[in-house]
């Protein structure tokens, strides 16, 4: 069901409920008023008979024993044959359930209890000979029986029946009016949304260079347009970033692919080369393949973006750092590593964290002088790696975490310029950050964090099957 129909239906239901409530309230209040007047008349009709019988018999006249003659002066007996008399229809009910001669009123169980209890009064309605009547039964303390007085409800029923037509028209007309009003309101209310929808459809059809929506109209529509424009901004930035990634990757892949192609072509005629040149050519081909594989792996890693990773678990970050240092030590036996590692547990993706830590350590290894020293600290969840190499130039410092950015001095070294970009992306994916600076006494300093470390009481609740380190692919 469309939103327009839902609004119209909701309005119709609301108005119909109000119309029904008004009609029912009016009907019930009118009936209560009319029945109340009938009951008041019945009390007035019964009062003289009860008062007359409440006097002593010698004051009422007639035989001391009472009897029909004395009783007749208090009320009409036998009762009249119809229920429309001005004085009402009277009937006497004795405690033994006998009634006055010619009595037509029904004797209910409540009336019999009233006659046997000898006190009280009650009202009830009944249908006698096709006539709807209201009956008032009251205990007569003088003659010890119940006097019943009845008046017809024909007039009341007629009034109520005549009310059914206008109230029915009120309900039906209210529903029709509500439907018409609901469709009118829904059309007017949804007109700005229809216009907004047409604009968004036109914008999404131009995703190559999407224009922005006008932030005009009601406050809700302005907020919606602003939110949509922010979404378009994020989408455009994402598309632009992917384009740059593809363009940069294709540019970086040209060099190793061209060198690999050249070396393979030479290798096809390698039988004419001396053995030592053939061996060198084979090593060159393997090196180019390794570089190409590394670039592809780095591009795939960057394509994952900075969104939170799946498969997160509790990771001993100090163990990850120590393993990365051990691998770097094996590659550069002459380097000295000074470690200061606090026990740190984080919630993260082991592969992304391990690769980021390995890249930071490897970057320091590449720029350290022979037999140099690298300081590695892990304090308060922040990994700080400092080498004693040349450091970053002031021109390069703002760009060290950019993808495929390589300083002029770094172009002679192996690599694709993606290592530190992967570090920053992994840090952001875990709610942390990465920073680069120069030490005051020389050398580069890289700091990276992976979010707030887990407290001891929260480590057991972290996802995964227990604490463990993370491994990274060999660089």
Secondary structure by P-SEA (a helix, b strand, c coil): ccaaaaaaaaaaaaaaaaaaaaaaaaaaaaaaaaaaaaaaaaaaaaaaaaaaaacccccccccccccaaaaaaaccccccccccccccbbbbbcccccccccccccccaaaaaaaaaccccbbbbbbcccccbbbbbbbbccccbbbbbbbbaaaaaaaaaaaaaaaaaaaaaaaaaaaaaaaaaaaaaaaaaaaaaaaaaaaaacccccccccccccaaaaaaaaaaaaaaaaaaaaaaaaaaaaaaaaaaaaaaaaaaaaaaaaaaacccccaaaaaaaaaaaaaaaaaaaaaaaaaaaaaccccccccccccaaaaaaaaaaaaaaaacccbbbbbbcccccccccaaaaaaaaaaaaaaaaaaccccbbbbbbbcccbbbbbbcccccccccccccccccccccccccccccccaaaaaaaaaaaaccbbbbbbcccbbbbbbbbcccccccccccccccccbbbbbbccc
